[in-house]
Amino acid sequence: MTRVLIAGSGAREHALAWGCTRHPGVELVCAPGNGGTAAIAENVPVAADDVPGILRLATERAVDLVVIGPDAAIAAGLADGCAERGIAVFGPTRAAGRVESSKEFTKQLADATGIPTAGWRAGGVEDREALHRFAAELGACVVKADGLALGKGVTVCDDATQASAAIDACLLEGRFGDAGARVVVEERMSGREVSVFALSDGAAVRVLAAACDYKRIHDGDRGPNTGGMGAYAPPAGLDPAALLDDALRRFVEPCVAALRERGTPYRGCLYAGLMLTDSGPRLLEFNARLGDPETQAVLPLLDEDLLDLLTACARGGLAPGVARTLPGAAVGVVAAAAGYPGAVRGGDAISGLDRLDPGALLFHAGTRRDAGGTVRTAGGRVLTVVGRGDTLAAARSAAYANLERVRFDGMQHRSDIADPTGAQVAAAPGLLSR
């Protein structure tokens, strides 16, 4: 029996738990988990970033592996605490996780290692005027809170006026608290965005997959940023082998090597957000964990034992290269509560969960089961419905057909995930499909 503790409560963690159940003889604990993980694991009400609480739970249950889902748990030092107690852990230490928790650190690392990225400048309130001038020089630019802001700390600006407002919102108004005490202002790149997920044991790197996600709340990429409203894999219109090979050589391996040389080896998932520009791929960001909702689209296509991969990252011995994937495509569409990404209400009953097709997948996020067994809303992003198919069109059709069977008061979702007419499905220069 292999005992695994998954720290987190989102659809990503439900997908990880689902993936681990395919390994023979596994016993799962989720902390705190959600209404979906309750069906396949024991949920324990301990927050993922409650490091002492997670460590106590891991010790009490004699777990063989701790799997860290959210960035907050990484920034809180959960992996450090596990390492100090000799508990195998999938997820980077706080120091290695700075590739996500500090945008400025990532920019410095990229420049030092020759990783292609946008021109940039960073600073705090004392540098406010210089940042305004730099934004004016750029015109169209991007303003990023340096720290973790739940995926909402990025403002894409069309001109210097918008950029100045975004800078001041961070530095003067405290919109993102400590996360916005410093900001990065960078050149606004044009092209198509893709996300590449790679695993590392601190030395070897194994590329897992690539995906495309949809960050804005409304169709056509309108409205405020969210944690993600949908994703699909693999990216359409691209040569997947060329994309993954390029990402491995030019982005992921240099980052992992640099962190190892600095004495902070990276163990876990390194997520490279890339912009495919006319002059080639350039780095948008690194994240120190699997993406949400991309994980929900990527894991159903994995043709390897997920738990074996996670364990190899934690203990060493990961085979380098590119992971095997199944043919076809997967599309995940997020259903969110009314008001998201702002204030949302919880407690609404969710119906239709038992009406999905056998081949469809449903990953819970902001859900809970009440005393009577009814699943109710309990967060902003409520669930992800995933459709699979031989083609992207078939997977998209399956996802939306099944999503339409799910209902709760105030439910909202995008209708253009994996839309063939959208920018995220268009071909990109230099990486065209065969």
C-alpha positions as CSV (number, residue, x, y, z in Angstrom):
1,M,0.0,0.0,0.0
2,T,1.3,3.4,-1.0
3,R,0.0,6.3,1.1
4,V,-0.2,9.7,-0.6
5,L,-1.2,13.1,0.8
6,I,-2.3,15.7,-1.7
7,A,-2.2,19.3,-0.4
8,G,-4.9,21.5,-1.9
9,S,-8.6,21.9,-2.7
10,G,-8.9,22.8,-6.4
11,A,-9.8,20.9,-9.5
12,R,-6.1,20.5,-10.1
13,E,-5.8,18.5,-6.9
14,H,-8.9,16.4,-7.8
15,A,-7.2,15.6,-11.1
16,L,-4.0,14.7,-9.3
17,A,-5.9,12.4,-7.0
18,W,-7.8,10.9,-9.9
19,G,-4.5,10.2,-11.7
20,C,-2.9,8.6,-8.6
21,T,-5.9,6.2,-8.2
22,R,-4.9,4.6,-11.5
23,H,-1.8,3.3,-9.6
24,P,-2.4,-0.1,-8.0
25,G,-2.6,-0.2,-4.2
26,V,-2.7,3.5,-3.4
27,E,-4.4,5.2,-0.4
28,L,-5.2,8.9,-0.7
29,V,-5.6,11.7,1.8
30,C,-6.5,15.2,0.6
31,A,-6.0,18.3,2.7
32,P,-8.4,19.9,2.7
33,G,-9.8,18.4,-0.5
34,N,-13.2,19.2,-1.9
35,G,-16.6,17.6,-2.7
36,G,-15.1,15.5,-5.5
37,T,-12.0,14.2,-3.8
38,A,-14.3,13.1,-0.9
39,A,-15.4,10.3,-3.3
40,I,-11.9,8.8,-3.9
41,A,-9.9,10.0,-0.9
42,E,-10.2,10.9,2.8
43,N,-10.6,14.6,3.1
44,V,-9.0,16.2,6.2
45,P,-9.8,19.9,7.0
46,V,-6.2,21.2,7.1
47,A,-5.3,24.1,4.8
48,A,-2.6,23.3,2.2
49,D,-0.5,26.2,3.4
50,D,-0.8,25.2,7.1
51,V,2.7,23.7,7.1
52,P,2.7,22.5,10.8
53,G,-0.8,21.0,10.2
54,I,0.2,19.2,7.0
55,L,3.4,17.9,8.6
56,R,1.5,16.5,11.6
57,L,-1.0,14.8,9.3
58,A,1.7,13.3,7.1
59,T,3.5,12.0,10.2
60,E,0.3,10.6,11.8
61,R,-0.7,8.8,8.5
62,A,2.8,7.7,7.8
63,V,2.5,8.8,4.2
64,D,5.0,7.8,1.6
65,L,4.6,11.0,-0.5
66,V,3.3,14.5,-0.1
67,V,2.1,16.1,-3.4
68,I,1.9,19.9,-3.3
69,G,-0.8,21.5,-5.5
70,P,-1.1,25.3,-4.9
71,D,1.6,28.0,-5.0
72,A,0.7,29.3,-1.6
73,A,1.8,26.0,0.0
74,I,5.1,26.2,-1.9
75,A,5.7,29.8,-0.8
76,A,4.8,28.8,2.8
77,G,7.7,26.3,2.8
78,L,5.8,23.0,2.9
79,A,8.5,21.2,0.8
80,D,11.2,22.6,3.2
81,G,9.3,21.2,6.2
82,C,8.8,17.8,4.5
83,A,12.5,17.6,3.7
84,E,13.5,18.5,7.2
85,R,11.5,15.6,8.5
86,G,12.6,13.1,5.8
87,I,9.2,13.0,4.1
88,A,9.3,12.6,0.3
89,V,7.6,15.5,-1.4
90,F,6.7,16.5,-4.9
91,G,7.1,20.3,-5.0
92,P,10.0,22.7,-4.8
93,T,11.4,24.3,-1.7
94,R,10.6,28.0,-1.0
95,A,14.0,29.0,-2.5
96,A,13.5,27.1,-5.7
97,G,9.9,28.2,-5.9
98,R,11.0,31.8,-6.2
99,V,10.7,31.3,-10.0
100,E,7.0,31.8,-9.3
101,S,6.8,33.8,-6.1
102,S,9.0,36.6,-7.5
103,K,8.6,37.8,-11.0
104,E,11.7,40.0,-10.6
105,F,13.8,36.9,-9.6
106,T,12.6,35.1,-12.7
107,K,13.5,38.0,-15.0
108,Q,17.0,38.1,-13.4
109,L,17.4,34.4,-13.8
110,A,16.3,34.5,-17.5
111,D,18.8,37.3,-18.2
112,A,21.6,35.4,-16.4
113,T,21.0,32.2,-18.3
114,G,20.1,33.6,-21.8
115,I,16.5,32.5,-21.6
116,P,14.6,34.6,-24.2
117,T,12.2,37.0,-22.5
118,A,10.7,40.5,-22.8
119,G,12.6,43.7,-21.9
120,W,11.8,44.7,-18.3
121,R,12.3,46.9,-15.3
122,A,11.4,46.3,-11.7
123,G,11.0,48.5,-8.6
124,G,9.1,49.5,-5.5
125,V,7.4,52.8,-4.5
126,E,10.8,54.6,-4.4
127,D,11.2,53.7,-8.1
128,R,7.7,54.8,-9.1
129,E,8.7,57.7,-11.3
130,A,11.3,55.6,-13.1
131,L,8.8,52.9,-13.7
132,H,6.3,55.4,-15.1
133,R,9.0,56.7,-17.5
134,F,9.9,53.2,-18.6
135,A,6.2,52.4,-19.3
136,A,5.9,55.6,-21.3
137,E,8.9,54.5,-23.4
138,L,7.3,51.1,-24.1
139,G,3.7,52.4,-24.7
140,A,1.9,49.0,-24.8
141,C,3.3,47.1,-21.9
142,V,2.5,44.6,-19.1
143,V,2.5,45.5,-15.3
144,K,3.0,42.5,-13.0
145,A,2.8,42.4,-9.2
146,D,6.1,40.8,-8.2
147,G,4.6,38.3,-5.7
148,L,1.8,35.8,-5.7
149,A,-1.6,37.3,-6.5
150,L,-3.8,34.2,-7.2
151,G,-3.2,34.6,-11.0
152,K,-4.7,38.1,-11.0
153,G,-1.7,40.3,-10.5
154,V,-1.0,40.9,-14.2
155,T,-2.4,44.0,-16.0
156,V,-2.1,44.2,-19.8
157,C,-1.9,47.8,-20.8
158,D,-2.5,49.5,-24.1
159,D,-0.7,52.8,-23.3
160,A,1.2,54.7,-20.6
161,T,-1.9,56.0,-18.9
162,Q,-3.2,52.5,-18.2
163,A,0.3,51.4,-17.2
164,S,0.7,54.3,-14.7
165,A,-2.7,53.4,-13.2
166,A,-1.7,49.8,-12.8
167,I,1.7,50.7,-11.3
168,D,0.1,53.0,-8.7
169,A,-2.6,50.5,-7.9
170,C,0.1,48.2,-6.7
171,L,2.6,50.6,-5.2
172,L,0.3,53.3,-3.7
173,E,-3.1,51.7,-3.3
174,G,-1.9,48.2,-2.2
175,R,-4.3,46.3,-4.5
176,F,-2.3,43.1,-4.1
177,G,-0.9,43.7,-0.6
178,D,2.7,42.6,-0.1
179,A,2.6,40.8,-3.4
180,G,2.4,44.2,-5.1
181,A,5.0,46.0,-3.0
182,R,7.3,45.6,-6.0
183,V,6.2,45.5,-9.6
184,V,7.7,44.4,-12.9
185,V,7.0,46.5,-16.0
186,E,7.8,44.7,-19.2
187,E,7.5,44.9,-23.0
188,R,4.2,43.7,-24.3
189,M,4.8,40.7,-26.6
190,S,2.5,39.7,-29.5
191,G,1.8,36.1,-30.5
192,R,0.2,33.0,-29.2
193,E,0.5,31.8,-25.6
194,V,1.2,28.2,-24.7
195,S,2.0,26.5,-21.4
196,V,4.6,23.7,-21.2
197,F,4.8,21.5,-18.2
198,A,8.0,19.6,-17.2
199,L,8.9,17.5,-14.3
200,S,12.3,17.5,-12.5
201,D,14.0,15.6,-9.7
202,G,16.6,18.4,-9.4
203,A,18.8,17.1,-12.2
204,A,16.9,15.3,-14.9
205,V,14.0,16.9,-16.8
206,R,11.0,15.1,-18.3
207,V,8.6,17.2,-20.3
208,L,5.0,16.2,-19.5
209,A,2.9,18.1,-22.1
210,A,1.8,21.4,-23.5
211,A,-1.6,23.1,-23.3
212,C,-3.4,26.4,-23.9
213,D,-5.4,28.1,-21.3
214,Y,-8.0,30.9,-21.2
215,K,-7.4,33.5,-18.4
216,R,-10.1,36.1,-18.9
217,I,-13.6,35.7,-17.5
218,H,-15.6,36.4,-20.7
219,D,-15.6,35.1,-24.3
220,G,-13.1,36.7,-26.7
221,D,-10.7,37.3,-23.8
222,R,-12.7,40.1,-22.4
223,G,-13.1,41.1,-18.8
224,P,-10.7,40.7,-15.8
225,N,-8.1,38.0,-15.4
226,T,-9.1,34.9,-13.4
227,G,-7.2,31.8,-12.2
228,G,-8.3,30.2,-15.6
229,M,-11.6,29.5,-17.3
230,G,-10.6,26.6,-19.4
231,A,-7.8,24.8,-21.2
232,Y,-7.1,22.3,-23.9
233,A,-4.3,19.9,-24.9
234,P,-2.3,19.5,-27.0
235,P,-2.0,23.0,-28.6
236,A,-3.6,23.0,-32.1
237,G,-1.8,24.1,-35.2
238,L,1.7,23.3,-33.8
239,D,4.2,20.6,-34.3
240,P,4.1,19.2,-30.7
241,A,7.6,17.5,-31.0
242,A,9.2,20.8,-32.1
243,L,7.4,22.8,-29.4
244,L,8.4,20.4,-26.5
245,D,11.9,20.0,-27.7
246,D,12.4,23.8,-28.0
247,A,10.9,24.4,-24.6
248,L,13.1,21.7,-23.0
249,R,16.4,23.0,-24.5
250,R,15.9,26.8,-24.4
251,F,13.7,27.3,-21.3
252,V,13.3,24.4,-18.8
253,E,16.7,22.8,-18.8
254,P,18.6,26.1,-18.4
255,C,16.3,27.1,-15.5
256,V,16.7,23.8,-13.7
257,A,20.5,23.8,-14.3
258,A,20.8,27.4,-12.9
259,L,18.8,26.6,-9.8
260,R,20.9,23.4,-9.2
261,E,24.1,25.4,-9.5
262,R,22.8,28.0,-7.0
263,G,22.3,25.2,-4.5
264,T,18.5,25.2,-4.7
265,P,17.7,22.1,-6.9
266,Y,14.2,22.1,-8.4
267,R,12.0,19.1,-7.6
268,G,8.5,19.1,-8.9
269,C,6.7,20.6,-11.9
270,L,8.1,23.6,-13.7
271,Y,5.5,25.3,-15.8
272,A,6.8,27.6,-18.6
273,G,4.4,30.1,-20.0
274,L,5.6,31.0,-23.4
275,M,4.7,33.5,-26.1
276,L,5.2,32.3,-29.6
277,T,6.3,35.5,-31.4
278,D,7.4,36.1,-34.9
279,S,11.0,36.0,-33.7
280,G,10.5,32.7,-31.8
281,P,9.3,31.6,-28.4
282,R,9.9,33.9,-25.4
283,L,9.3,33.4,-21.7
284,L,6.3,35.0,-20.2
285,E,6.6,33.4,-16.8
286,F,7.7,30.3,-14.8
287,N,5.3,28.8,-12.3
288,A,6.4,26.4,-9.7
289,R,3.5,23.9,-9.9
290,L,1.0,22.3,-12.3
291,G,-1.4,24.8,-13.8
292,D,-5.1,24.9,-13.1
293,P,-7.1,24.3,-15.3
294,E,-4.4,23.0,-17.6
295,T,-3.7,19.9,-15.4
296,Q,-7.3,18.8,-15.9
297,A,-6.7,18.7,-19.7
298,V,-3.2,17.3,-19.6
299,L,-3.5,14.4,-17.1
300,P,-6.2,12.5,-19.0
301,L,-3.8,12.3,-22.0
302,L,-0.9,11.0,-20.0
303,D,0.1,7.4,-21.0
304,E,2.4,6.8,-18.0
305,D,1.9,6.1,-14.3
306,L,1.4,9.5,-12.7
307,L,2.3,8.3,-9.2
308,D,5.6,6.8,-10.5
309,L,6.5,10.1,-12.1
310,L,5.7,12.1,-8.9
311,T,7.7,9.7,-6.8
312,A,10.7,9.8,-9.1
313,C,10.7,13.6,-8.9
314,A,10.7,13.4,-5.1
315,R,13.2,10.6,-4.6
316,G,15.4,10.9,-7.7
317,G,15.8,8.7,-10.7
318,L,13.4,10.5,-13.1
319,A,14.0,9.4,-16.7
320,P,14.8,12.4,-18.9
321,G,13.0,13.1,-22.2
322,V,9.4,13.5,-23.1
323,A,6.5,11.7,-21.5
324,R,4.3,9.3,-23.5
325,T,0.8,10.7,-24.2
326,L,-2.3,9.2,-25.7
327,P,-3.5,10.2,-29.2
328,G,-6.3,12.7,-29.4
329,A,-7.2,15.8,-27.4
330,A,-8.8,16.9,-24.2
331,V,-10.8,20.1,-23.5
332,G,-11.6,21.4,-20.0
333,V,-14.2,24.0,-19.4
334,V,-14.6,25.7,-16.0
335,A,-17.9,26.5,-14.4
336,A,-17.7,29.4,-12.0
337,A,-20.0,31.0,-9.4
338,A,-21.8,34.2,-10.1
339,G,-19.7,37.2,-9.2
340,Y,-16.4,35.5,-9.9
341,P,-13.6,36.7,-10.1
342,G,-15.0,39.1,-7.5
343,A,-17.1,38.3,-4.4
344,V,-19.1,35.1,-4.8
345,R,-21.7,33.3,-2.7
346,G,-21.6,29.7,-1.7
347,G,-24.1,27.1,-0.7
348,D,-26.0,26.6,-4.0
349,A,-26.9,23.0,-4.8
350,I,-25.3,21.5,-7.9
351,S,-27.4,19.2,-10.1
352,G,-26.7,17.0,-13.1
353,L,-23.4,15.6,-11.8
354,D,-24.7,12.0,-12.3
355,R,-25.8,12.7,-15.9
356,L,-22.4,12.9,-17.6
357,D,-21.3,10.5,-20.3
358,P,-19.1,7.6,-19.2
359,G,-16.1,9.0,-21.1
360,A,-16.4,12.5,-19.6
361,L,-14.5,13.7,-16.6
362,L,-15.6,16.0,-13.8
363,F,-13.0,17.6,-11.5
364,H,-14.4,19.5,-8.5
365,A,-12.9,22.7,-7.1
366,G,-15.1,25.0,-5.0
367,T,-17.5,22.3,-3.9
368,R,-18.5,20.6,-0.6
369,R,-20.8,17.8,0.3
370,D,-23.4,18.7,3.0
371,A,-24.6,16.4,5.7
372,G,-27.3,15.0,3.3
373,G,-24.7,14.2,0.6
374,T,-25.8,17.1,-1.7
375,V,-22.9,18.8,-3.5
376,R,-22.9,22.5,-3.1
377,T,-20.9,25.5,-4.3
378,A,-18.1,26.7,-2.0
379,G,-15.8,28.9,-4.1
380,G,-15.3,30.9,-7.2
381,R,-14.2,28.3,-9.7
382,V,-16.6,25.5,-8.9
383,L,-15.7,22.6,-11.3
384,T,-14.1,21.6,-14.6
385,V,-15.8,19.4,-17.1
386,V,-13.3,17.6,-19.4
387,G,-14.2,16.0,-22.8
388,R,-11.9,13.7,-24.7
389,G,-11.9,12.8,-28.4
390,D,-9.9,11.7,-31.4
391,T,-9.8,15.3,-32.5
392,L,-9.9,18.7,-30.8
393,A,-13.4,19.3,-32.3
394,A,-14.7,16.0,-30.9
395,A,-13.2,16.8,-27.4
396,R,-14.7,20.3,-27.4
397,S,-18.1,19.0,-28.4
398,A,-17.9,16.4,-25.6
399,A,-16.9,18.9,-23.0
400,Y,-19.7,21.4,-23.8
401,A,-22.4,18.6,-24.2
402,N,-21.6,17.4,-20.7
403,L,-21.2,20.8,-19.1
404,E,-24.7,21.7,-20.3
405,R,-26.1,18.9,-18.0
406,V,-24.6,20.5,-14.9
407,R,-26.6,23.3,-13.2
408,F,-26.3,25.6,-10.2
409,D,-27.7,29.0,-9.5
410,G,-25.6,31.8,-11.1
411,M,-23.4,29.4,-13.0
412,Q,-21.1,31.1,-15.6
413,H,-18.7,29.7,-18.1
414,R,-17.0,30.7,-21.4
415,S,-18.4,29.3,-24.6
416,D,-15.2,29.7,-26.7
417,I,-12.7,27.3,-25.1
418,A,-10.9,25.6,-28.0
419,D,-12.9,27.5,-30.5
420,P,-11.3,26.9,-33.9
421,T,-11.7,30.6,-34.8
422,G,-9.9,31.8,-31.6
423,A,-6.4,33.0,-31.3
424,Q,-5.4,30.1,-29.0
425,V,-6.1,27.7,-31.8
426,A,-4.4,29.6,-34.7
427,A,-1.1,28.3,-36.1
428,A,2.1,30.0,-34.9
429,P,5.2,30.9,-37.0
430,G,8.0,28.4,-37.0
431,L,6.1,25.7,-35.2
432,L,3.5,24.7,-37.7
433,S,1.8,21.3,-37.6
434,R,3.0,18.7,-40.0
